Amino acid sequence: MAKLDGAKVLVIGGASGVGFAVAAAALGAGAQVVVGSSQAGRIEAAARALGGGAVGRTVDVKDEASVAAFFEAAGAFDHLVFTAGDWGHMFGPTRELDVEASKARMEVRFWGAARAAKYASREIAKDGSITLTGGMLAHRPMPGAPLTTASAHTTEGLAMGLARDLAPVRVNAVCLGLILSEQVQGMGEGAIKGFTANLPLPRGGTVEEAAEAYLYLMRNTYVTGQVIRVDGGGSLV
Ligand SMILES: NC(=O)c1ccc[n+]([C@@H]2O[C@H](COP(=O)([O-])OP(=O)(O)OC[C@H]3O[C@@H](n4cnc5c(N)ncnc54)[C@H](OP(=O)(O)O)[C@@H]3O)[C@@H](O)[C@H]2O)c1
């Protein structure tokens, strides 16, 4: 198992939610942490809130030059965690599909992850790791959201493909069920209950529970090309 003590961990999407919790857990394990996200005020506030020498840097994963500059500034590092995600929707009836708007929805979660992998691969330690983030709609499709399901699969496919292409760097993904980040809490209690009442663990997960999966994937030096589900058992029902 790799020790995170002294390791350099980059968290793109670390301004809030799951990424912030991963950054906090990595700091707790002794890592040097750099958090990145697109809004300067938010990422600087996050770095201050994390403390422990955490550094905040602005990066817009929709912009290749911005991603290149982020990794150039970071220099050599050990682990990349990618939790960046926007929350525009890809929901709606297929017969009214807006193809152009749907393409745009892939810019952060899929193309952003691909851009990050490209520049990360130039600086990452050979025994390092990259962990991407997907969602349970990949495995539990619902009416009105075929493109969200397809999009969530692209993340897992990217992780598997990169695991072959970038080896011995390890690449994995975490597939999240409903995790109670600030963003999700904004949905309100009724909506959250609607999504979670029938789960084997009938509640939303905490960001700390989600973060544990990323810490595991950074530490376990014999795991690559895998997807870990943190979903309260959602894939069983
Ligand atoms: N929470 C859940 O239940 C759940 C379930 C399934 C999947 N997911 C996925 O898991 C990821 C994390 O979820 P979360 O709940 O922690 O979300 P969150 O709190 O909204 O975190 C997403 C982060 O991404 C950053 N970001 C957005 N656009 C960016 C861009 N263009 N470049 C760089 N950073 C950008 C945001 O910061 P800035 O605004 O400063 O850029 C924010 O810090 C997301 O991709 C989400 O889709 C979450």
The ligand as a Tripos MOL2 file, in Angstrom:
@<TRIPOS>MOLECULE
LIG
   48    52     1     0     0
SMALL
NO_CHARGES

@<TRIPOS>ATOM
      1 N1        -23.1830   14.2840   -5.2550 N.am      1 LIG1
      2 C1        -23.7860   13.3090   -5.9090 C.2       1 LIG1
      3 O1        -24.8150   12.7490   -5.4760 O.2       1 LIG1
      4 C2        -23.2330   12.8140   -7.2180 C.ar      1 LIG1
      5 C3        -23.7940   11.6930   -7.8080 C.ar      1 LIG1
      6 C4        -23.2890   11.2110   -9.0000 C.ar      1 LIG1
      7 C5        -22.2260   11.8610   -9.5970 C.ar      1 LIG1
      8 N2        -21.7130   12.9840   -9.0120 N.ar      1 LIG1
      9 C6        -20.5880   13.6480   -9.6620 C.3       1 LIG1
     10 O2        -19.5330   13.7560   -8.7480 O.3       1 LIG1
     11 C7        -18.8300   14.9830   -8.9330 C.3       1 LIG1
     12 C8        -18.7400   15.7160   -7.6020 C.3       1 LIG1
     13 O3        -20.0430   15.9480   -7.1080 O.3       1 LIG1
     14 P1        -20.3140   16.9980   -5.9460 P.3       1 LIG1
     15 O4        -21.6780   16.7190   -5.4410 O.co2     1 LIG1
     16 O5        -19.1560   17.0410   -5.0220 O.co2     1 LIG1
     17 O6        -20.3790   18.3440   -6.8280 O.3       1 LIG1
     18 P2        -19.9130   19.8390   -6.5390 P.3       1 LIG1
     19 O7        -19.8870   20.1580   -5.0840 O.co2     1 LIG1
     20 O8        -20.7290   20.7190   -7.4490 O.co2     1 LIG1
     21 O9        -18.3950   19.8350   -7.0340 O.3       1 LIG1
     22 C9        -18.0570   19.9840   -8.3640 C.3       1 LIG1
     23 C10       -16.8080   20.8500   -8.4360 C.3       1 LIG1
     24 O10       -16.4440   20.9830   -9.7990 O.3       1 LIG1
     25 C11       -15.9370   22.3030   -9.9820 C.3       1 LIG1
     26 N3        -16.1010   22.6460  -11.3970 N.ar      1 LIG1
     27 C12       -17.2590   22.8490  -12.0790 C.ar      1 LIG1
     28 N4        -16.9970   23.2040  -13.3500 N.ar      1 LIG1
     29 C13       -15.6320   23.1950  -13.4680 C.ar      1 LIG1
     30 C14       -14.7450   23.4840  -14.5360 C.ar      1 LIG1
     31 N5        -15.1970   23.8730  -15.7540 N.pl3     1 LIG1
     32 N6        -13.4100   23.3850  -14.3160 N.ar      1 LIG1
     33 C15       -12.9390   23.0110  -13.0880 C.ar      1 LIG1
     34 N7        -13.7300   22.7320  -12.0330 N.ar      1 LIG1
     35 C16       -15.0670   22.8320  -12.2380 C.ar      1 LIG1
     36 C17       -16.7770   23.1850   -9.0430 C.3       1 LIG1
     37 O11       -16.0980   24.3480   -8.6000 O.3       1 LIG1
     38 P3        -16.1560   25.7400   -9.4190 P.3       1 LIG1
     39 O12       -17.5840   26.1520   -9.4630 O.co2     1 LIG1
     40 O13       -15.2910   26.6810   -8.6410 O.co2     1 LIG1
     41 O14       -15.5810   25.4510  -10.7630 O.co2     1 LIG1
     42 C18       -16.9750   22.2340   -7.8680 C.3       1 LIG1
     43 O15       -15.9690   22.4050   -6.9100 O.3       1 LIG1
     44 C19       -19.5770   15.7260  -10.0140 C.3       1 LIG1
     45 O16       -18.9780   15.4820  -11.2600 O.3       1 LIG1
     46 C20       -20.9300   15.0970  -10.0060 C.3       1 LIG1
     47 O17       -21.5610   15.1610  -11.2380 O.3       1 LIG1
     48 C21       -22.1870   13.4520   -7.8350 C.ar      1 LIG1
@<TRIPOS>BOND
     1     1     2 1
     2     2     3 2
     3     2     4 1
     4     4     5 ar
     5     4    48 ar
     6     5     6 ar
     7     6     7 ar
     8     7     8 ar
     9     8     9 1
    10     8    48 ar
    11     9    10 1
    12     9    46 1
    13    10    11 1
    14    11    12 1
    15    11    44 1
    16    12    13 1
    17    13    14 1
    18    14    15 2
    19    14    16 1
    20    14    17 1
    21    17    18 1
    22    18    19 2
    23    18    20 1
    24    18    21 1
    25    21    22 1
    26    22    23 1
    27    23    24 1
    28    23    42 1
    29    24    25 1
    30    25    26 1
    31    25    36 1
    32    26    27 ar
    33    26    35 ar
    34    27    28 ar
    35    28    29 ar
    36    29    30 ar
    37    29    35 ar
    38    30    31 1
    39    30    32 ar
    40    32    33 ar
    41    33    34 ar
    42    34    35 ar
    43    36    37 1
    44    36    42 1
    45    37    38 1
    46    38    39 2
    47    38    40 1
    48    38    41 1
    49    42    43 1
    50    44    45 1
    51    44    46 1
    52    46    47 1
@<TRIPOS>SUBSTRUCTURE
     1 LIG1         1 GROUP 0 **** ****
